[in-house]
Amino acid sequence: MKRFFNRIYSIYGFGVFAFLFIILLPFFLFFILIDDKHPMLFKLNRLWALLFFGLIFIPIEVVYEEPIFKKGQYIFCANHFSYLDIPILGYLNFNAAFIGKSSLAKIPIFGFMFRKIHIAVDRERLRGRSEALKKALDVLGKGTSLIFFPEGGIVSKNPPAMGRFKDGAFRAAVEKQIPVVPVTIPFNWIILPDDKQFLLNWRKAKIIVHKPIKTETTDSKAVEYVKEKTYEVINNELKKYFPEEEFKKVTEKNES
C-alpha cells in the first residue's frame, strides 16, 4: 500500500515539475535572449525551486553556519546522491551557475536552457573537462558564483558514503582565489533514491551551508588542501545524521 501511495505521489511530483517548467519557460527564454547570465535567470531558478518543493509539500530547512555575503562570490561544493540535489540548491539565494554533466544539455528544450545558463561538461573526454574548466573560469571572471558536485555526478552506490572528489572545482577556486563553500544535503537520497524507480518519499529536507574555506595560495598543494578540507567538512556533517556503525559500513563498501 505504501508503494502505491508513493507511486501516486511521484506522478504528482513529476507533474508539478513539468507544469512549472512549461509556465516559466517563456520567462527563461526571454531573459536568455537578453543575456544568458542575466540575474533574473538565477531568480527564476530559485522561484522554480521554491514553487516545486512547496507544491509537493516538502519543507526545506536551510542552515548557514555563518552569514555569507549575498554580493560575495563563492564556489559552492555539495554532495550528490539524488536528482533532487539540483533543484534544492535553488534555495541558495545567489547568482550561481551549475557545472553539470553533458547529458543534461541533450534533453529537448531543457537542454537548450541548461547550456545557455549553466556549464555542461563531458567527463568522458579529457578535453571536455578542460573546456568546462575554461568556461568556469570565464564565468567566475564575470562575477558569477558556481555550484559544483565535486564527485562528478551521482557516483556513490551506497549513500551517505561519498565518492572521491575531482579537482576541477578546487583548481578554479585556487586560480581565481575564490572561497569554497561546502554544502551538505543529507536527506535527498532518501526522498528520491537513485535506484531507477523514481519513487518520491515524503520527508523534511535540509541544506547545511558551511563556513567558507579560503584559498590563500596558488600552488598545487593548495588545490589538494581545499579539496580534502571540503570533503572532510561534508563527510563529518553526514556522520551527524546517520549512526556511526552504519556510516562506516557503507563507507567501507563504497571504497571496496
Backbone as CSV, one residue per row, in Angstrom:
resi,resn,N_x,N_y,N_z,CA_x,CA_y,CA_z,C_x,C_y,C_z
1,MET,0.833,-1.204,0.000,0.000,0.000,0.000,0.875,1.265,0.000
2,LYS,1.953,1.248,0.813,2.844,2.403,0.868,3.456,2.672,-0.500
3,ARG,3.851,1.601,-1.190,4.438,1.758,-2.516,3.435,2.367,-3.499
4,PHE,2.166,1.979,-3.375,1.120,2.515,-4.245,0.986,4.022,-4.043
5,PHE,0.926,4.466,-2.775,0.806,5.892,-2.494,2.062,6.648,-2.925
6,ASN,3.242,6.004,-2.775,4.480,6.629,-3.238,4.451,6.844,-4.745
7,ARG,3.887,5.875,-5.458,3.792,5.996,-6.906,2.868,7.152,-7.290
8,ILE,1.729,7.271,-6.627,0.804,8.374,-6.895,1.471,9.710,-6.578
9,TYR,2.143,9.758,-5.432,2.848,10.975,-5.015,3.939,11.338,-6.025
10,SER,4.633,10.325,-6.545,5.708,10.552,-7.505,5.159,11.109,-8.818
11,ILE,4.056,10.526,-9.289,3.439,11.025,-10.534,3.022,12.481,-10.356
12,TYR,2.434,12.775,-9.198,2.041,14.154,-8.900,3.268,15.065,-8.883
13,GLY,4.350,14.622,-8.203,5.553,15.436,-8.075,6.187,15.758,-9.414
14,PHE,6.318,14.742,-10.277,6.929,14.978,-11.582,6.011,15.807,-12.469
15,GLY,4.706,15.672,-12.266,3.749,16.505,-12.987,3.893,17.972,-12.609
16,VAL,4.073,18.224,-11.306,4.280,19.590,-10.822,5.548,20.183,-11.429
17,PHE,6.614,19.383,-11.446,7.895,19.842,-12.000,7.725,20.244,-13.463
18,ALA,7.053,19.399,-14.247,6.852,19.674,-15.673,5.944,20.883,-15.887
19,PHE,4.895,20.979,-15.080,3.954,22.091,-15.199,4.667,23.421,-14.953
20,LEU,5.486,23.477,-13.897,6.207,24.706,-13.582,7.205,25.048,-14.681
21,PHE,7.830,24.025,-15.245,8.771,24.245,-16.347,8.069,24.912,-17.528
22,ILE,6.893,24.418,-17.884,6.133,24.976,-19.014,5.709,26.412,-18.724
23,ILE,5.263,26.667,-17.495,4.814,28.012,-17.117,5.968,29.015,-17.134
24,LEU,7.125,28.587,-16.646,8.257,29.506,-16.520,9.111,29.598,-17.785
25,LEU,8.933,28.650,-18.713,9.767,28.593,-19.915,9.802,29.913,-20.694
26,PRO,8.663,30.557,-20.983,8.731,31.815,-21.742,9.585,32.884,-21.063
27,PHE,9.550,32.927,-19.730,10.339,33.911,-18.992,11.827,33.576,-19.079
28,PHE,12.164,32.273,-18.970,13.556,31.854,-19.140,14.067,32.252,-20.527
29,LEU,13.287,31.940,-21.561,13.716,32.220,-22.925,13.884,33.716,-23.163
30,PHE,12.994,34.515,-22.593,13.082,35.968,-22.758,14.401,36.500,-22.215
31,PHE,14.757,36.091,-20.996,15.974,36.612,-20.390,17.231,35.989,-20.994
32,ILE,17.129,34.768,-21.520,18.258,34.161,-22.228,18.584,34.981,-23.468
33,LEU,17.549,35.431,-24.184,17.755,36.232,-25.393,18.404,37.571,-25.073
34,ILE,18.093,38.111,-23.886,18.701,39.384,-23.476,20.167,39.178,-23.088
35,ASP,20.389,38.180,-22.226,21.741,37.925,-21.704,21.706,36.592,-20.979
36,ASP,22.514,35.615,-21.438,22.431,34.282,-20.848,22.995,34.196,-19.431
37,LYS,23.497,35.312,-18.900,23.908,35.349,-17.488,23.144,36.456,-16.755
38,HIS,21.955,36.762,-17.270,21.132,37.811,-16.656,20.730,37.376,-15.241
39,PRO,20.830,38.284,-14.253,20.475,37.919,-12.874,19.067,37.345,-12.725
40,MET,18.138,37.752,-13.590,16.767,37.250,-13.482,16.684,35.751,-13.748
41,LEU,17.607,35.212,-14.523,17.593,33.771,-14.792,17.836,32.981,-13.509
42,PHE,18.724,33.477,-12.677,19.004,32.785,-11.423,17.851,32.960,-10.433
43,LYS,17.180,34.112,-10.506,15.994,34.320,-9.666,14.862,33.388,-10.101
44,LEU,14.748,33.143,-11.416,13.741,32.206,-11.914,14.049,30.783,-11.453
45,ASN,15.333,30.428,-11.444,15.728,29.115,-10.913,15.271,28.960,-9.469
46,ARG,15.483,30.023,-8.689,15.089,29.989,-7.280,13.568,29.888,-7.153
47,LEU,12.839,30.656,-7.955,11.377,30.615,-7.925,10.875,29.219,-8.265
48,TRP,11.483,28.594,-9.275,11.122,27.237,-9.682,11.280,26.278,-8.505
49,ALA,12.422,26.384,-7.811,12.690,25.507,-6.672,11.683,25.732,-5.546
50,LEU,11.433,27.011,-5.217,10.507,27.319,-4.126,9.105,26.788,-4.425
51,LEU,8.638,26.999,-5.653,7.300,26.545,-6.025,7.232,25.015,-6.060
52,PHE,8.257,24.391,-6.599,8.249,22.933,-6.731,8.167,22.250,-5.375
53,PHE,9.082,22.579,-4.484,9.075,21.915,-3.175,7.856,22.318,-2.345
54,GLY,7.399,23.551,-2.546,6.187,23.968,-1.845,4.965,23.187,-2.287
55,LEU,4.837,22.974,-3.600,3.655,22.290,-4.140,3.679,20.781,-3.917
56,ILE,4.869,20.208,-3.648,4.902,18.776,-3.306,5.006,18.588,-1.786
57,PHE,4.838,19.717,-1.065,4.683,19.707,0.396,5.909,19.186,1.141
58,ILE,7.091,19.434,0.580,8.327,19.053,1.266,8.947,20.311,1.874
59,PRO,8.963,20.423,3.203,9.592,21.589,3.833,11.111,21.512,3.719
60,ILE,11.724,22.657,3.520,13.183,22.722,3.386,13.748,23.582,4.519
61,GLU,14.687,23.032,5.254,15.401,23.801,6.269,16.787,24.134,5.741
62,VAL,17.108,25.427,5.681,18.433,25.865,5.235,19.177,26.433,6.438
63,VAL,20.324,25.848,6.737,21.126,26.261,7.901,22.453,26.837,7.418
64,TYR,22.742,28.061,7.807,24.027,28.685,7.500,24.881,28.676,8.765
65,GLU,26.074,28.089,8.681,26.951,28.080,9.852,27.407,29.497,10.212
66,GLU,27.521,30.331,9.213,27.811,31.748,9.443,27.250,32.528,8.257
67,PRO,26.943,33.812,8.450,26.376,34.592,7.347,27.319,34.620,6.143
68,ILE,26.739,34.510,4.953,27.504,34.601,3.711,27.005,35.822,2.950
69,PHE,27.914,36.659,2.502,27.531,37.896,1.839,26.903,37.609,0.482
70,LYS,25.690,38.102,0.289,24.975,37.846,-0.961,25.692,38.458,-2.161
71,LYS,26.443,39.522,-1.927,27.164,40.153,-3.030,28.553,39.547,-3.215
72,GLY,28.896,38.567,-2.368,30.189,37.914,-2.499,30.184,36.888,-3.621
73,GLN,31.354,36.364,-3.938,31.493,35.341,-4.975,32.087,34.092,-4.345
74,TYR,31.441,32.958,-4.622,31.842,31.708,-3.988,31.773,30.557,-4.990
75,ILE,32.465,29.483,-4.642,32.289,28.207,-5.332,31.658,27.257,-4.320
76,PHE,30.405,26.908,-4.550,29.675,26.001,-3.666,29.939,24.566,-4.113
77,CYS,30.295,23.713,-3.175,30.560,22.298,-3.471,29.667,21.430,-2.583
78,ALA,28.821,20.621,-3.205,27.839,19.827,-2.461,27.974,18.344,-2.768
79,ASN,27.608,17.506,-1.804,27.497,16.073,-2.070,26.326,15.837,-3.023
80,HIS,26.370,14.709,-3.737,25.373,14.488,-4.806,24.952,13.020,-4.808
81,PHE,23.745,12.764,-4.256,23.208,11.403,-4.204,21.869,11.266,-4.924
82,SER,21.250,12.393,-5.321,19.872,12.343,-5.813,19.654,13.407,-6.892
83,TYR,18.686,13.127,-7.784,18.324,14.109,-8.812,17.676,15.348,-8.194
84,LEU,17.266,15.267,-6.952,16.681,16.430,-6.279,17.738,17.450,-5.854
85,ASP,19.012,17.067,-5.918,20.059,17.964,-5.431,20.153,19.241,-6.259
86,ILE,19.905,19.139,-7.557,19.981,20.340,-8.398,18.865,21.322,-8.056
87,PRO,17.594,20.903,-8.087,16.551,21.887,-7.756,16.633,22.424,-6.332
88,ILE,17.046,21.590,-5.369,17.046,22.075,-3.985,18.078,23.175,-3.771
89,LEU,19.146,23.167,-4.578,20.161,24.199,-4.417,19.698,25.550,-4.957
90,GLY,18.516,25.578,-5.572,17.895,26.850,-5.902,17.566,27.650,-4.658
91,TYR,17.545,26.989,-3.503,17.295,27.684,-2.238,18.476,28.545,-1.805
92,LEU,19.629,28.339,-2.433,20.754,29.232,-2.163,20.496,30.531,-2.918
93,ASN,20.339,31.594,-2.210,19.937,32.862,-2.831,21.146,33.589,-3.414
94,PHE,21.758,32.945,-4.429,22.931,33.508,-5.081,22.783,33.387,-6.593
95,ASN,23.419,34.306,-7.317,23.533,34.146,-8.765,24.648,33.143,-9.016
96,ALA,24.274,31.886,-9.210,25.273,30.822,-9.313,24.932,29.880,-10.458
97,ALA,25.904,29.623,-11.309,25.738,28.689,-12.428,26.176,27.295,-11.988
98,PHE,25.469,26.281,-12.464,25.811,24.893,-12.179,26.856,24.380,-13.160
99,ILE,27.701,23.494,-12.670,28.542,22.674,-13.537,27.876,21.302,-13.578
100,GLY,27.351,20.888,-14.728,26.591,19.643,-14.816,27.039,18.775,-15.971
101,LYS,26.642,17.510,-15.930,27.066,16.572,-16.967,26.430,16.910,-18.308
102,SER,27.131,16.592,-19.388,26.719,16.985,-20.732,25.396,16.370,-21.147
103,SER,25.012,15.236,-20.535,23.749,14.589,-20.911,22.552,15.487,-20.613
104,LEU,22.673,16.369,-19.598,21.587,17.296,-19.293,21.343,18.258,-20.456
105,ALA,22.421,18.601,-21.160,22.307,19.549,-22.268,21.653,18.932,-23.496
106,LYS,21.440,17.607,-23.483,20.836,16.930,-24.635,19.330,16.757,-24.497
107,ILE,18.784,17.107,-23.327,17.342,16.987,-23.109,16.640,18.082,-23.915
108,PRO,15.628,17.738,-24.717,14.952,18.752,-25.537,14.448,19.932,-24.706
109,ILE,14.649,21.119,-25.207,14.233,22.399,-24.614,14.985,22.673,-23.309
110,PHE,14.850,21.764,-22.322,15.568,21.955,-21.056,17.065,22.037,-21.325
111,GLY,17.568,21.195,-22.253,18.992,21.188,-22.570,19.471,22.514,-23.131
112,PHE,18.637,23.131,-23.960,18.982,24.450,-24.513,19.141,25.454,-23.383
113,MET,18.184,25.450,-22.449,18.253,26.348,-21.299,19.496,26.076,-20.471
114,PHE,19.766,24.797,-20.232,20.911,24.441,-19.390,22.209,24.937,-20.019
115,ARG,22.367,24.723,-21.322,23.598,25.151,-21.998,23.785,26.654,-21.931
116,LYS,22.677,27.392,-22.004,22.755,28.843,-22.018,23.048,29.422,-20.633
117,ILE,22.462,28.828,-19.614,22.568,29.396,-18.267,23.732,28.791,-17.488
118,HIS,23.963,27.498,-17.672,24.936,26.763,-16.864,26.079,26.238,-17.737
119,ILE,26.875,25.350,-17.204,28.041,24.821,-17.921,27.950,23.305,-17.975
120,ALA,27.925,22.758,-19.179,27.869,21.307,-19.362,29.285,20.768,-19.551
121,VAL,29.582,19.658,-18.893,30.916,19.065,-19.006,30.791,17.613,-19.439
122,ASP,31.574,17.253,-20.440,31.652,15.870,-20.904,32.823,15.211,-20.184
123,ARG,32.519,14.499,-19.119,33.578,13.936,-18.281,34.244,12.718,-18.900
124,GLU,33.681,12.246,-20.002,34.290,11.097,-20.672,35.500,11.517,-21.500
125,ARG,35.591,12.799,-21.825,36.698,13.294,-22.641,37.581,14.214,-21.805
126,LEU,38.875,14.002,-21.870,39.812,14.853,-21.144,39.683,16.287,-21.619
127,ARG,39.535,16.458,-22.931,39.391,17.799,-23.494,38.089,18.445,-23.022
128,GLY,37.039,17.614,-22.883,35.759,18.127,-22.417,35.875,18.713,-21.030
129,ARG,36.646,18.071,-20.177,36.829,18.572,-18.811,37.626,19.878,-18.798
130,SER,38.658,19.947,-19.644,39.466,21.173,-19.694,38.658,22.334,-20.275
131,GLU,37.791,22.034,-21.256,36.925,23.073,-21.825,35.942,23.594,-20.772
132,ALA,35.396,22.679,-19.962,34.457,23.085,-18.917,35.151,23.949,-17.872
133,LEU,36.396,23.601,-17.531,37.144,24.399,-16.552,37.392,25.802,-17.099
134,LYS,37.708,25.899,-18.388,37.931,27.218,-19.004,36.647,28.054,-18.943
135,LYS,35.494,27.430,-19.259,34.210,28.142,-19.191,33.911,28.572,-17.758
136,ALA,34.236,27.695,-16.805,34.004,28.030,-15.397,34.827,29.242,-14.989
137,LEU,36.082,29.291,-15.429,36.948,30.431,-15.106,36.415,31.714,-15.742
138,ASP,35.871,31.583,-16.961,35.286,32.745,-17.638,34.080,33.276,-16.856
139,VAL,33.235,32.349,-16.384,32.049,32.742,-15.615,32.469,33.416,-14.317
140,LEU,33.472,32.842,-13.652,33.964,33.442,-12.414,34.531,34.836,-12.673
141,GLY,35.146,34.995,-13.830,35.703,36.292,-14.192,34.641,37.368,-14.357
142,LYS,33.393,36.946,-14.601,32.283,37.892,-14.749,31.562,38.156,-13.426
143,GLY,32.064,37.547,-12.347,31.490,37.822,-11.034,30.391,36.885,-10.588
144,THR,30.088,35.857,-11.394,29.045,34.895,-11.035,29.638,33.779,-10.172
145,SER,28.891,33.318,-9.186,29.334,32.172,-8.386,29.066,30.881,-9.146
146,LEU,29.635,29.780,-8.669,29.458,28.474,-9.317,29.025,27.436,-8.301
147,ILE,28.283,26.437,-8.779,27.898,25.298,-7.953,28.457,24.029,-8.591
148,PHE,29.290,23.324,-7.861,29.890,22.069,-8.318,29.354,20.899,-7.495
149,PHE,29.255,19.750,-8.134,29.132,18.480,-7.425,30.481,17.781,-7.629
150,PRO,31.419,17.954,-6.707,32.799,17.524,-6.965,32.994,16.011,-7.077
151,GLU,31.965,15.221,-6.754,32.073,13.782,-7.006,32.013,13.473,-8.497
152,GLY,31.557,14.449,-9.286,31.480,14.254,-10.734,30.177,13.642,-11.182
153,GLY,29.140,13.776,-10.386,27.839,13.178,-10.708,27.371,12.314,-9.547
154,ILE,26.298,11.561,-9.784,25.819,10.619,-8.766,26.611,9.326,-8.961
155,VAL,27.672,9.176,-8.196,28.579,8.044,-8.390,28.516,7.029,-7.251
156,SER,28.098,7.464,-6.074,28.071,6.556,-4.922,26.912,5.567,-5.042
157,LYS,27.211,4.299,-4.854,26.176,3.263,-4.851,25.675,2.998,-3.434
158,ASN,26.328,3.634,-2.461,25.973,3.387,-1.060,25.918,4.681,-0.261
159,PRO,25.029,5.608,-0.628,24.909,6.812,0.194,24.473,6.443,1.606
160,PRO,24.904,7.190,2.613,25.522,8.512,2.531,27.038,8.532,2.411
161,ALA,27.638,7.456,1.919,29.078,7.464,1.675,29.345,8.134,0.330
162,MET,30.224,9.137,0.331,30.513,9.874,-0.896,31.581,9.185,-1.735
163,GLY,31.580,9.508,-3.037,32.677,9.119,-3.902,33.824,10.104,-3.740
164,ARG,34.944,9.808,-4.365,36.096,10.715,-4.277,35.806,12.003,-5.037
165,PHE,36.382,13.082,-4.556,36.207,14.383,-5.203,37.198,14.547,-6.354
166,LYS,36.740,15.178,-7.421,37.613,15.538,-8.537,38.181,16.932,-8.299
167,ASP,39.193,17.294,-9.061,39.960,18.513,-8.784,39.344,19.795,-9.338
168,GLY,38.477,19.701,-10.361,38.066,20.871,-11.132,37.619,22.072,-10.323
169,ALA,36.708,21.857,-9.383,36.174,22.971,-8.583,37.289,23.662,-7.799
170,PHE,38.208,22.869,-7.302,39.236,23.399,-6.405,40.367,24.067,-7.197
171,ARG,40.611,23.585,-8.411,41.556,24.277,-9.286,41.041,25.676,-9.638
172,ALA,39.739,25.731,-9.961,39.128,27.027,-10.286,39.183,27.967,-9.091
173,ALA,38.899,27.433,-7.899,38.907,28.263,-6.692,40.298,28.819,-6.403
174,VAL,41.304,27.968,-6.536,42.677,28.389,-6.245,43.167,29.380,-7.293
175,GLU,42.881,29.104,-8.560,43.354,30.004,-9.622,42.738,31.394,-9.496
176,LYS,41.445,31.455,-9.158,40.759,32.739,-9.052,40.740,33.293,-7.623
177,GLN,41.304,32.529,-6.682,41.342,32.948,-5.278,39.944,33.282,-4.753
178,ILE,39.034,32.321,-4.956,37.640,32.459,-4.525,37.360,31.417,-3.448
179,PRO,36.697,31.787,-2.347,36.426,30.815,-1.272,35.529,29.671,-1.741
180,VAL,35.787,28.494,-1.204,34.945,27.320,-1.440,33.989,27.169,-0.260
181,VAL,32.705,26.990,-0.570,31.707,26.800,0.480,31.184,25.367,0.416
182,PRO,31.562,24.515,1.373,31.000,23.156,1.402,29.499,23.210,1.717
183,VAL,28.729,22.367,1.048,27.282,22.298,1.268,26.896,20.830,1.462
184,THR,26.222,20.544,2.558,25.776,19.174,2.834,24.278,19.071,2.597
185,ILE,23.898,18.059,1.812,22.481,17.756,1.554,22.248,16.339,2.091
186,PRO,21.793,16.197,3.340,21.807,14.882,3.978,20.683,13.921,3.612
187,PHE,19.518,14.419,3.206,18.356,13.524,3.127,17.769,13.312,1.734
188,ASN,18.268,13.993,0.722,17.654,13.851,-0.603,17.717,12.429,-1.146
189,TRP,18.751,11.677,-0.776,18.881,10.309,-1.267,17.804,9.402,-0.672
190,ILE,17.194,9.829,0.413,16.070,9.094,0.996,14.765,9.530,0.335
191,ILE,14.640,10.833,0.052,13.422,11.359,-0.566,13.282,10.850,-2.006
192,LEU,14.370,10.907,-2.777,14.361,10.383,-4.153,15.643,9.603,-4.391
193,PRO,15.639,8.305,-4.089,16.848,7.489,-4.263,17.218,7.358,-5.743
194,ASP,18.497,7.191,-5.987,18.970,6.944,-7.350,18.954,5.437,-7.621
195,ASP,17.740,4.872,-7.668,17.599,3.427,-7.876,16.813,3.095,-9.142
196,LYS,16.656,4.106,-10.017,15.964,3.955,-11.310,14.470,3.699,-11.173
197,GLN,13.924,3.744,-9.951,12.479,3.557,-9.782,11.734,4.888,-9.739
198,PHE,12.463,5.974,-9.465,11.906,7.328,-9.456,10.673,7.431,-8.553
199,LEU,10.807,6.883,-7.349,9.727,6.960,-6.365,10.076,8.010,-5.309
200,LEU,9.184,8.992,-5.154,9.365,10.022,-4.133,8.887,9.520,-2.778
201,ASN,9.651,9.813,-1.742,9.262,9.519,-0.364,9.181,10.846,0.389
202,TRP,8.060,11.101,1.038,7.918,12.383,1.722,8.728,12.402,3.011
203,ARG,9.459,13.475,3.193,10.100,13.785,4.464,10.694,15.185,4.361
204,LYS,11.013,15.760,5.483,11.625,17.081,5.502,13.031,17.013,4.909
205,ALA,13.400,18.021,4.111,14.739,18.094,3.528,15.553,19.163,4.256
206,LYS,16.846,19.112,4.051,17.719,20.041,4.763,18.949,20.361,3.927
207,ILE,19.419,21.594,4.056,20.665,22.024,3.419,21.514,22.687,4.503
208,ILE,22.759,22.269,4.631,23.671,22.919,5.578,24.761,23.614,4.772
209,VAL,24.820,24.922,4.886,25.824,25.724,4.191,26.938,26.033,5.195
210,HIS,28.096,25.450,4.964,29.196,25.545,5.926,30.005,26.833,5.742
211,LYS,30.925,27.033,6.659,31.794,28.201,6.587,32.673,28.134,5.337
212,PRO,32.879,29.264,4.679,33.766,29.276,3.504,35.188,28.859,3.865
213,ILE,35.812,28.155,2.937,37.218,27.769,3.069,38.023,28.690,2.158
214,LYS,38.907,29.479,2.737,39.658,30.453,1.952,40.792,29.792,1.175
215,THR,41.074,30.356,0.012,42.195,29.897,-0.807,43.257,30.984,-0.745
216,GLU,44.332,30.710,-0.017,45.311,31.762,0.272,46.581,31.653,-0.563
217,THR,46.801,30.496,-1.203,47.969,30.348,-2.072,47.502,29.781,-3.408
218,THR,48.401,29.733,-4.381,48.020,29.287,-5.727,48.813,28.069,-6.198
219,ASP,49.502,27.383,-5.284,50.282,26.224,-5.717,49.424,24.958,-5.711
220,SER,50.000,23.858,-6.194,49.261,22.596,-6.325,48.836,22.041,-4.967
221,LYS,49.620,22.318,-3.930,49.263,21.846,-2.593,47.973,22.496,-2.102
222,ALA,47.734,23.731,-2.536,46.525,24.435,-2.127,45.284,23.743,-2.679
223,VAL,45.366,23.246,-3.910,44.241,22.524,-4.526,43.907,21.291,-3.694
224,GLU,44.929,20.527,-3.351,44.714,19.295,-2.587,44.190,19.611,-1.190
225,TYR,44.710,20.664,-0.574,44.266,21.030,0.770,42.780,21.401,0.772
226,VAL,42.377,22.269,-0.146,40.986,22.728,-0.181,40.054,21.559,-0.511
227,LYS,40.490,20.686,-1.399,39.678,19.518,-1.763,39.475,18.607,-0.556
228,GLU,40.564,18.293,0.152,40.468,17.406,1.309,39.661,18.039,2.442
229,LYS,39.837,19.344,2.638,39.107,20.041,3.690,37.607,20.060,3.393
230,THR,37.239,20.291,2.140,35.827,20.308,1.747,35.199,18.934,1.952
231,TYR,35.921,17.898,1.541,35.431,16.531,1.726,35.224,16.233,3.210
232,GLU,36.195,16.610,4.012,36.140,16.352,5.458,34.936,17.032,6.103
233,VAL,34.687,18.291,5.732,33.573,19.052,6.323,32.239,18.378,5.998
234,ILE,32.033,18.034,4.721,30.760,17.412,4.317,30.628,16.019,4.917
235,ASN,31.712,15.271,4.892,31.687,13.908,5.423,31.350,13.893,6.912
236,ASN,31.955,14.806,7.669,31.686,14.880,9.105,30.241,15.292,9.378
237,GLU,29.705,16.156,8.532,28.317,16.577,8.709,27.363,15.408,8.434
238,LEU,27.631,14.632,7.394,26.785,13.478,7.082,26.774,12.476,8.235
239,LYS,27.912,12.335,8.899,28.006,11.392,10.013,27.108,11.778,11.183
240,LYS,26.758,13.063,11.269,25.901,13.515,12.371,24.477,12.976,12.238
241,TYR,24.082,12.639,11.020,22.688,12.264,10.772,22.474,10.763,10.671
242,PHE,23.564,10.001,10.656,23.448,8.553,10.493,24.354,7.861,11.510
243,PRO,23.899,6.739,12.074,24.693,6.034,13.092,26.095,5.736,12.588
244,GLU,27.073,5.874,13.485,28.475,5.705,13.116,28.754,4.338,12.504
245,GLU,28.196,3.281,13.095,28.452,1.933,12.577,27.865,1.758,11.181
246,GLU,26.656,2.312,10.981,26.021,2.212,9.664,26.825,3.000,8.629
247,PHE,27.268,4.191,9.018,28.035,5.024,8.097,29.356,4.348,7.731
248,LYS,30.016,3.788,8.721,31.295,3.099,8.479,31.109,1.916,7.546
249,LYS,30.006,1.192,7.715,29.727,0.007,6.907,29.559,0.385,5.426
250,VAL,28.745,1.411,5.159,28.506,1.768,3.758,29.734,2.454,3.159
251,THR,30.514,3.169,3.998,31.739,3.779,3.501,32.739,2.735,3.057
252,GLU,32.923,1.703,3.865,33.857,0.636,3.518,33.393,-0.104,2.266
253,LYS,32.092,-0.309,2.153,31.542,-0.981,0.972,31.736,-0.117,-0.268
254,ASN,31.601,1.207,-0.115,31.720,2.126,-1.237,33.155,2.193,-1.748
255,GLU,34.121,2.052,-0.824,35.536,2.175,-1.199,36.140,0.863,-1.674
256,SER,35.413,-0.244,-1.468,35.959,-1.552,-1.852,35.844,-1.805,-3.350
